[in-house]
Amino acid sequence: MRDSDLDDLFAQVRQPVAVPADLMARVLADADAAQPVSAPRPPQTGLLAGFWAAIGGFGGVAGLSSAAVAGAWIGFAQPMALTTLTDSLLTGDVVAETVNILPGFDDFLDEG
């Protein structure tokens, strides 16, 4: 067998095969008949359905829950590298003050 024989075989394979139109029509009709038909789902309405749609379905819930668990873990465990970093950045006399963003009713009763 020569190299040109192999090229001739590949050239024959590349040529399109003529399929009769009635055969193609029957094959496509059989394929359409074999497709499963599913009943349409009624649209979900309500508060919970709107919430699921707003956060992105199960993927959104998975992302939010993993972020919440990671945040709780970092806040509770407080890795040693994080405390070392904050101690090196906050050197000297650092005074931490709190600000009351949501005042109570008593704060509005002050006169003057």
Backbone bond lengths (Angstrom), bond angles and torsions (degrees), N, CA, C in turn:
res aa  C-N    CA-C-N  psi(-1)  N-CA   C-N-CA  omega(-1)  CA-C   N-CA-C  phi
1 M - - - 1.450 - - 1.522 108.01 -
2 R 1.288 115.33 134.99 1.454 121.68 179.69 1.534 109.54 -101.57
3 D 1.331 115.77 165.90 1.470 120.47 178.32 1.519 111.39 -63.68
4 S 1.307 117.15 -33.40 1.465 119.68 -179.54 1.531 111.28 -68.85
5 D 1.338 117.91 -27.81 1.466 120.17 176.40 1.526 110.73 -64.38
6 L 1.306 115.55 -41.77 1.464 119.60 178.56 1.524 110.57 -65.33
7 D 1.314 117.69 -39.50 1.467 120.85 177.08 1.527 110.85 -64.02
8 D 1.333 117.13 -37.64 1.466 120.41 177.61 1.527 111.39 -64.71
9 L 1.343 117.18 -39.18 1.472 120.64 178.07 1.533 111.17 -64.93
10 F 1.320 116.64 -42.53 1.465 119.82 178.33 1.520 111.16 -65.21
11 A 1.305 117.65 -36.30 1.465 121.43 178.58 1.526 110.56 -65.13
12 Q 1.340 117.44 -38.57 1.465 120.46 178.07 1.525 111.10 -66.69
13 V 1.331 117.20 -36.67 1.458 120.78 -178.79 1.523 110.78 -70.80
14 R 1.312 118.02 -32.90 1.458 121.66 -177.87 1.523 112.89 -70.93
15 Q 1.306 118.64 -20.01 1.458 121.09 -178.35 1.530 109.56 -71.40
16 P 1.337 116.80 134.72 1.466 119.53 -179.01 1.532 110.81 -65.32
17 V 1.324 113.79 146.59 1.464 120.43 179.12 1.519 107.61 -94.51
18 A 1.291 117.09 131.75 1.460 121.44 179.86 1.521 109.10 -81.18
19 V 1.321 116.52 118.77 1.467 122.54 178.75 1.520 107.05 -107.56
20 P 1.318 117.48 130.14 1.464 119.04 178.59 1.527 111.05 -60.91
21 A 1.313 116.70 144.93 1.467 122.08 -176.00 1.521 111.66 -64.35
22 D 1.346 119.13 -37.84 1.463 120.13 -179.07 1.534 111.04 -68.97
23 L 1.345 117.82 -34.09 1.475 120.28 176.02 1.522 110.53 -65.49
24 M 1.325 116.45 -44.21 1.466 120.16 179.11 1.522 110.72 -63.42
25 A 1.321 118.11 -38.77 1.464 121.35 178.86 1.522 110.76 -65.04
26 R 1.334 117.86 -41.14 1.473 120.48 179.09 1.523 111.55 -67.66
27 V 1.324 117.46 -39.45 1.467 120.63 178.79 1.525 110.48 -64.24
28 L 1.321 117.19 -43.58 1.470 120.23 179.29 1.526 111.82 -67.89
29 A 1.335 117.91 -34.85 1.466 120.40 176.70 1.517 110.51 -66.88
30 D 1.330 117.69 -40.63 1.464 120.43 176.19 1.525 111.47 -64.42
31 A 1.327 116.60 -38.34 1.463 120.18 178.87 1.525 111.07 -66.09
32 D 1.327 117.42 -40.06 1.465 120.45 177.29 1.519 111.06 -65.27
33 A 1.325 117.33 -37.58 1.464 120.54 179.66 1.525 111.66 -69.71
34 A 1.313 117.85 -28.36 1.465 121.46 -178.04 1.531 112.65 -82.49
35 Q 1.327 117.81 -12.39 1.462 119.96 -179.85 1.519 110.41 -67.85
36 P 1.358 117.33 134.58 1.462 118.92 178.30 1.527 111.04 -71.22
37 V 1.296 114.95 144.11 1.457 120.98 179.06 1.521 106.95 -109.84
38 S 1.317 115.38 119.24 1.458 119.31 179.35 1.516 109.50 -105.00
39 A 1.307 114.02 147.12 1.457 119.28 178.94 1.529 108.56 -74.08
40 P 1.306 118.36 138.85 1.467 119.72 179.28 1.524 110.22 -67.65
41 R 1.326 114.97 137.35 1.460 119.76 178.80 1.514 109.41 -81.13
42 P 1.304 117.09 138.63 1.462 118.12 176.57 1.526 109.72 -69.47
43 P 1.299 117.99 145.11 1.465 119.24 179.80 1.522 110.50 -65.46
44 Q 1.316 115.22 137.10 1.457 120.00 -179.57 1.521 108.90 -84.43
45 T 1.283 115.12 132.19 1.451 120.63 177.93 1.514 108.34 -124.63
46 G 1.276 115.71 159.89 1.448 120.41 178.15 1.518 110.85 126.38
47 L 1.310 114.77 176.04 1.451 121.92 -175.85 1.523 111.28 -69.47
48 L 1.328 117.59 -44.34 1.458 120.71 -178.22 1.523 111.49 -67.46
49 A 1.331 118.29 -39.06 1.461 121.38 178.30 1.524 110.64 -64.49
50 G 1.325 117.99 -39.32 1.462 121.37 176.46 1.521 112.08 -65.65
51 F 1.333 116.10 -37.78 1.468 120.69 177.67 1.517 110.62 -64.48
52 W 1.345 117.54 -46.49 1.459 121.94 178.98 1.526 110.24 -60.21
53 A 1.318 117.60 -42.20 1.460 120.74 -179.68 1.530 110.94 -67.40
54 A 1.333 117.39 -35.44 1.457 120.65 -177.36 1.523 112.49 -69.86
55 I 1.326 117.81 -36.02 1.467 118.99 -177.66 1.514 112.99 -94.52
56 G 1.316 118.53 -2.39 1.459 120.38 173.75 1.504 115.09 99.99
57 G 1.309 119.00 20.69 1.461 121.26 176.75 1.518 111.84 75.86
58 F 1.337 114.71 -151.49 1.457 119.70 -175.94 1.521 112.16 -67.30
59 G 1.323 117.72 -31.33 1.462 120.09 177.31 1.522 111.79 -64.59
60 G 1.321 116.86 -40.18 1.451 120.38 177.62 1.515 112.63 -66.76
61 V 1.335 115.77 -39.43 1.466 119.78 178.20 1.521 110.05 -65.46
62 A 1.331 117.43 -39.99 1.465 120.95 179.05 1.527 110.66 -63.34
63 G 1.318 117.29 -43.04 1.455 120.40 179.18 1.519 112.73 -66.13
64 L 1.335 115.85 -43.29 1.465 119.47 179.47 1.519 111.91 -65.55
65 S 1.328 116.90 -41.62 1.458 119.05 -178.68 1.523 111.48 -69.01
66 S 1.320 118.01 -39.19 1.464 119.08 178.38 1.525 111.08 -67.71
67 A 1.332 117.98 -36.53 1.464 120.40 176.72 1.526 110.89 -66.69
68 A 1.330 117.10 -37.87 1.461 120.30 178.59 1.519 111.34 -66.96
69 V 1.328 116.90 -42.11 1.463 120.19 179.16 1.525 110.50 -66.12
70 A 1.343 117.18 -41.83 1.462 120.28 178.92 1.532 110.69 -64.74
71 G 1.320 117.72 -40.28 1.458 120.51 178.34 1.513 112.47 -65.54
72 A 1.332 116.44 -41.58 1.467 119.80 177.73 1.519 110.44 -65.38
73 W 1.330 116.90 -39.18 1.466 119.69 -179.71 1.526 111.36 -67.13
74 I 1.316 117.45 -44.90 1.466 120.03 179.31 1.527 110.32 -65.33
75 G 1.318 116.94 -38.87 1.458 119.58 178.70 1.511 113.33 -69.04
76 F 1.312 117.58 -33.71 1.454 121.04 -178.04 1.525 111.31 -84.11
77 A 1.325 117.24 -47.23 1.460 120.95 -174.46 1.522 111.72 -78.82
78 Q 1.296 117.96 -34.70 1.462 125.42 -177.95 1.527 110.84 45.10
79 P 1.315 116.65 86.94 1.463 120.64 -176.62 1.527 112.57 -56.37
80 M 1.321 116.12 149.73 1.462 121.28 -177.14 1.528 111.38 -61.92
81 A 1.324 118.07 -36.31 1.462 120.11 179.68 1.520 110.87 -62.83
82 L 1.322 117.47 -33.69 1.459 120.57 179.76 1.519 111.12 -70.02
83 T 1.327 118.29 -41.46 1.465 119.71 178.33 1.520 111.25 -68.88
84 T 1.329 117.71 -34.36 1.463 120.18 176.86 1.523 110.38 -65.32
85 L 1.331 116.98 -40.94 1.455 121.06 179.16 1.525 111.08 -64.80
86 T 1.307 117.72 -45.71 1.466 119.35 -178.71 1.523 111.14 -68.85
87 D 1.322 118.13 -34.56 1.460 119.42 177.44 1.521 111.57 -66.99
88 S 1.333 117.34 -34.72 1.463 119.28 179.29 1.524 111.77 -74.97
89 L 1.325 118.01 -31.37 1.458 120.86 179.55 1.520 112.12 -79.76
90 L 1.318 117.21 -35.99 1.461 121.41 -176.84 1.517 109.49 -103.56
91 T 1.312 116.67 74.91 1.458 120.60 179.25 1.512 109.46 -96.60
92 G 1.299 115.63 157.15 1.453 120.31 176.99 1.523 111.43 89.12
93 D 1.323 114.46 -161.34 1.457 120.12 -178.76 1.518 109.49 -86.92
94 V 1.291 115.05 99.91 1.452 120.56 179.68 1.508 107.58 -106.18
95 V 1.306 115.42 125.39 1.452 120.65 178.91 1.514 107.71 -108.17
96 A 1.305 114.98 122.40 1.459 119.27 179.09 1.522 107.97 -100.10
97 E 1.285 116.18 121.27 1.453 121.26 179.10 1.518 109.06 -112.22
98 T 1.301 115.64 149.83 1.452 120.28 177.15 1.514 109.46 -103.59
99 V 1.275 116.37 148.15 1.450 122.87 178.76 1.514 107.16 -119.04
100 N 1.295 115.23 131.14 1.462 120.33 -179.94 1.526 108.14 -87.71
101 I 1.319 116.12 102.30 1.460 119.93 -178.04 1.522 110.95 -81.77
102 L 1.298 116.79 -32.42 1.463 121.49 -179.85 1.525 109.37 -112.48
103 P 1.315 117.29 88.09 1.467 118.83 -177.56 1.526 111.00 -69.34
104 G 1.314 113.93 153.70 1.458 119.39 177.53 1.517 110.64 -82.88
105 F 1.319 116.64 -178.96 1.452 122.04 -178.85 1.528 111.55 -67.70
106 D 1.331 116.41 -30.81 1.465 120.21 -179.07 1.525 112.51 -64.69
107 D 1.300 118.26 -28.64 1.466 120.88 179.85 1.535 111.52 -67.55
108 F 1.309 117.71 -24.72 1.456 120.88 179.89 1.532 112.66 -85.67
109 L 1.318 117.44 -9.21 1.455 120.97 -178.64 1.516 112.94 -87.83
110 D 1.332 117.87 -6.99 1.468 120.07 -179.48 1.512 110.39 -64.94
111 E 1.334 115.49 139.94 1.448 120.23 177.81 1.502 109.82 -102.57
112 G 1.294 116.93 148.82 1.439 120.68 173.06 1.425 116.24 98.88
